[in-house]
Amino acid sequence: MSVLRSFVDSVRSGAIEVIDLTAPLTPETPVLQLPEPFSNTIPFRLEEISRYDERGPVCYWNDIHTGEHTGTHFDAPIHWVSAQDGQDVSQVPPRSLIAPAVVLDFAAEASKDPDFLLQIDHVKEWERANGPLPEGGWLLYRTGWDARSSDQAAFLNADEQGSHTPGVSVECASWLASEAPILGLGVETVGTDAGAAHSFDPAFPCHHFLLGAGKYGLTQLRNLDRLPATGAVVVAPPLPIVGGSGSPLRVLALVER
């Protein structure tokens, strides 16, 4: 039997489970709110073209109004100033869009401290227990934040000081970019950086370091609690928007059962 036929049969039989890591796109999907002087993206919206009526009696379809970085989305290197000449989202090699993934679970820590930051020592401790990070794979960082994704205020968790959401320390972001063999970082929060990352040096270090190193980001993931610590494969193909800095996408995980 061919490899592909065996794969399809395994998916159909349930030997390989397909887990959707994507948040549904609706007008209520939380969107990033950056502090001044930054500009912000628009919420997701459908604008009806026709619905089996005089505008088009046989079809229902819509125009889509959204930002590149709305909902579950892909960050391409060119998204950040540290990779101005990097890949746009249409230039990401297709074979990079199917990759092994590991899950680092710090939901318990984030539930006690919404400003929790992943440190290098956390990652190294995880490696001692589970083995090395995957070459050319995803580090998926679970914080339990997807439980808040139906409520913009709870998801952004902002007060007069700004947003309070978990993320990655400056030192760890730099290390993941320069030392770790991963191709990218995936998170459950609205962006790959912590809510307070605008105040870090450099600001937004995950964007600065990882995208600057030609790596990628996945954000607003869910169902990471259904994945094993190691052994999953992630399929994450963004739209090939020429010149685009990112794209909403549907992220699937494949897990052997």
ABEGO torsion letter per residue (X at the ends): XBAAAAAAAAAAAGABBBBBABBBBBAABBBBBBBOABBBBBBBBBBBABBGBAAGAABBBBBBBBBAABEBBBBBAAABAAAAABBBAAABBAAAABBBBBBBBAAAAAAABAABBBBAAAAAAAAAAAEBBBBGBBBBBBAGAAAAAABAAAAAGBBAAEBBBBBBBAAAAAAAAAABABABBBBABABABBAAAAABOBBGAAAAAAAAAGBBBBBGBBGAAABBABGBBBBBBBBBBBGBABBBBBBBBBBBX
